Amino acid sequence: MSAFITSTGMYLPGDPVDNDTIESVLGLVNNKPSRLRKKILASNGIKTRHFAMDCEQRTTISNAEMAAMAGQACIDNSQLSKSRVGLLSCATSQGDLVLPGFGSMVQASLKLKGVELNTSHGICSSGMMALKYAYNSFANNEHDAALVVASELASRLFKATRYEITEDASPDFNAEFLRWMLSDGAGAFLLEPQPRGLCFEINWITSYSHADAYPVCMSVGQPRDKEDTRSWQDYPTYAEAEAAGALMIRQDVRLLDNVVKLGVDGFLNLIEQNKVDVDSIDHVLCHFSSEYFKSRIFDMLEKAGAAIPESKWYTNLYERGNTGCASLFIMLDEFAKTQNYKEGDKIMCMVPESGRFNNAYMMLTVTKG
């Protein structure tokens, strides 16, 4: 049975936060302006983003509630009753609670009864994994409608007090880097076995993980000292884990170039498998976390003889920021509502992830029901 994305929805908390305001929302660490902020923001190209946090660093909406808002918007945009949804598949990097699973909390917020439930945990590619779970359920003729929701609430990790409580006098670059890169938001897709109006047929979804070959690049839960192999749960108290920086989100920037290389390698592999014909691609939706990586992707594709004209690429990174696993969902929602496309168009979707390097790909065909 085929699977069609017949409706999309998103939720972005609060008003857009520009580059001059961002530090007043996240807070000054030790009452000092960051020396890295302008440099990192200039490199990533993001102009505005959204935070589920106010200027007092108080959370304004939970992650599960954001996901439910996006899911409800998706249902409201559809021709389907919420009671028809048989599967809820959710993704996030971190739920509001350690347990139970994120999907359970979203289901409760949405008031969905008796659905099959799936939670996909990871970083950026977890949204695509949640989508593939739903896609596979259609291949097995298990459901008539599935709601897939991806949501991120990263800002809670970036409030100034998180940095001030560690034993370090000031945050190191790897700990501060993501503070100016990540933001909050949620997106949702409704899948049905038949097309409705102008919608998107999922042709295939595939991914390549390289966790066996590369060290951890992005993480929460391990101390700053990489020689220390303890998990945050191995410390005598949570306070000691936090003081050691084990609860901070970190990015090993020395490994980041692998994101581009492995992402392009995976795309070239799909060409070799005859899953992708570069000339037939009409639109590209690629989750890249920074403008810096966009130029690197273009350069590598050009050298490999697989260049796709920049005019075919669509992104909302500069206005919406990097919302992790929700990025592609928010991107397709805005693409569907603001861009020109027609029946038969091919849309290539790519989601590289730097956690331990997992890259996901999807091909869509615009279809009319």
FENBEL-V476901 format. One record per run of one state. SS is the DSSP state (2 for helix, 1 for strand, 0 for the rest). FROM is the first residue (numbers start at 1). LEN is the number of residues. If there is no record, write none. Layout:
SS/FROM/LEN
SS/FROM/LEN
//
This chain:
0/1/3
1/4/8
0/12/5
1/17/2
0/19/3
2/22/5
0/27/2
1/29/1
0/30/2
1/32/1
0/33/4
2/37/8
0/45/3
1/48/2
0/50/3
1/53/1
0/54/5
1/59/1
0/60/3
2/63/14
0/77/5
2/82/3
0/85/2
1/87/6
0/93/9
2/102/9
0/111/5
1/116/6
0/122/4
2/126/14
0/140/5
1/145/8
0/153/2
2/155/3
0/158/2
2/160/5
0/165/8
2/173/8
0/181/1
1/182/1
0/183/2
1/185/8
0/193/5
1/198/12
0/210/8
1/218/3
0/221/1
1/222/1
0/223/8
1/231/1
2/232/3
0/235/3
2/238/6
0/244/5
1/249/3
0/252/1
2/253/3
0/256/1
2/257/16
0/273/5
2/278/3
0/281/2
1/283/5
0/288/3
2/291/13
0/304/6
2/310/3
1/313/2
0/315/2
2/317/4
0/321/1
1/322/1
0/323/1
2/324/15
0/339/7
1/346/8
0/354/4
1/358/11
0/369/1
//
